[in-house]
Each structure stands twice: as structure tokens, then as C-alpha cells.
Amino acid sequence: TSKNSSVFNLIQVPSSSQESCHINESYKHIFLPLCYSFTFVLSMGLNAIILFRSLRRTKQWNSSLIYMFNLALTDFMYGISLPFLIGSYIMKDQWVFGDFMCRLVRFLFYFNLYCSIIFLTCISFHRYMGICHPMKTITMETKKMVRGVCVLVWVVVFALTSPIFRFAKTGTNGNNTSCWDDALDSDLPYYVPYGIFLHLIGFFLPFSIIAWCYSRVVKTIFKSLTSQQFRSSVKGFNKRRKSIKTIVTITLLFALCFLPFHLTRTLFLILRATPHVNCHAMSVVSICYKVTRPLASFNAWLNALLYFLTKDKGLQTCLKLKKTENDSKSSGNIFNPLS
């Protein structure tokens, strides 16, 4: 019936008997709209402020601000896709916006999600270079090069996520028309390998790079403790301590937002393509996956919030060990380019 179809989601499990799993998803019709509405308001508001402030001072842009502008732009665009999803969940998975909008919204959701991840990776590498190899940063990381990197990110992520236009589509769920998040059962043999590949390239590889970059940054900051310039400086010690806290906070928030989502979604895709899967196991994984989805969306406003809250000057303290005062000023505050 129409009532049951709005509460239960039917997932076809590959098997000779064509076993089907009926998963109760009534929770998401309240939970997801609330989470996405919260993300929409904060993401649009905070990132709009960053974009406005950035555009007012384009002549003062440095590498940090170029990356931050692109990150804020993709997080702002991410928020644009959310009202359609919020409306669909409120209407209990009914999709009234047509097949093209279904494909476009699903594409924008993942396109901006992975753009955000890649730009965060670029920022982590930029910070690594600025602290661990400051002289190379001056000669190699020009504003022209950074702009080229940003364009490359947009193009590469577009290429990686464009197949979503092929897989995302509307379909019937009982008496309702729904917009499928992943793919119809007939497309699973093609979608599952693509989805796992997207997770590996779009998240797990960038996460490894971020973890490595920030581990090297922390190691370099700790090494500065032996510097004669800072051994007796309480102010210098506090700045280095704040720098480390900032790095740890950024890394933990990145992992908290994206790791549960990608782990559970990868497992969900594998189970969907595996014959004779226990329905209870499928139900548990499906719920975990969909509960962690809002965590990934939270990063869209957490990025902006961190840049407003972070007033860390510790990076400049570290840079002075290897660069002149003028070089340090020209590089800007890598942790908070807007300050």
C-alpha cells in the first residue's frame, strides 16, 4: 500500500530466489530533514559571508585565500542541493521535481561533497609545504599555480562524479515516485564497482594524504621546541600549542564527518551486490549508512566555522625559524586567511 511504501524501503538482494528485504526507514523522514535543514541554514549563511568577504578583497588574495574561496564556494553550492532532498524526505520519499532534477540534485550532492574533500586535501598540503618547506613554497606555489590547481580540482571531480547522471534516476516505490540515491537494481553490477572506486579516489586517498601532511606538520612544530628562539618564550610555546590543537581538531573533524559515511556506504554497496545476504545485516548496515549521511553534510558548515573561530598565529611563529619576516608576511596566515 501507499502507506507501507512510505515507511518501508524494498531492497532486492541478488540470489536465485530473488529474495527481497523490507527495511523500515520511517526514522529518516524526520531525522534527515532536521539534519539537512540545520546544515542548509548554517552552510549557506557562513559560506556566503566568507565568499562576500573574499570578493571584497580580491587584490589581497594569497594562496590560502584562493583555496578557502573555492572551498567556501563548493560548500555553498552543496547547500543549494539540500532543499530538494529535504522536501523529498518530508514527503516520505516522494519525488515531485522530475527525473532531470533527480539526476541533477544527486550529482550536485556528490560533486560538491568530493570537491570539498579535495580542496581540504589541497589546503592540508599547502599548510604542509608552508611549514615544512617554506622556501619551496615561495618559489613554487604562486597564485597562478594555485588557481590552476583549483581549476583542475573542479574538472577532475566533475569527471569522477559525472556517471551519477547515468545512475541516478526516478523509480517507483509502491505507489510513489522516488529519486534513487544510488542506482536501480538492474544497474548494480555497474554501479557498485564505480561507487567503491569513487570512495577510494574521492575520500580514502585524500584522507591518507591529509593524515600524512598534518603528521609531518606536527612533527615539524615539535622540532621547533629545540630552537633557542623559543625555549624561553612562553608566548612562542602557546602559539605552537594552539597550532597543534588546530591541526588535531581539523583532522578529527574531517575523519568524524566523512569516515563513518564512506565506510558504511562502501559496506552497503558490497552487501547489495552480494548474493544471499541476511536481511537483518542489510537492515543494520542500511540504517547506519543513512544515519551517517548528515555527518558528511556537517562538514559544509564546519569548514567555515573553523575559519571564523581559528585565530591561530602559531604558524607564523614556526615560519620565522626558516623564513624572513617579510616572507612570513607575504605568505599570510595559512590557518585563517581571513583574519
Secondary structure, 3 states (H helix, E strand, C coil): CHHHHHHEEEEECCCCCCCEEEEECCCHHHHHHHHHHHHHHHHHHHHHHHHHHHHCCHHHCCHHHHHHHHHHHHHHHHHHHHHHHHHHHHCCCCCCCCHHHHHHHHHHHHHHHHHHHHHHHHHHHHHHHHHHCHHHHHHHCCHHHHHHHHHHHHHHHHHHHCCHHHHCCEEEECCEEEECCCCCHHHHHHHHHHHHHHHHHHHHHHHHHHHHHHHHHHHHHHHHHHCHHHHCCHHHHHHHHHHHHHHHHHHHHHHHHHHHHHHHHHHHHHHHCCCCCCHHHHHHHHHHHHHHHHHHHHHHHHHHHHHHHCCCCHHHHHHCCCCCHHHHHHHCCCCCCCC
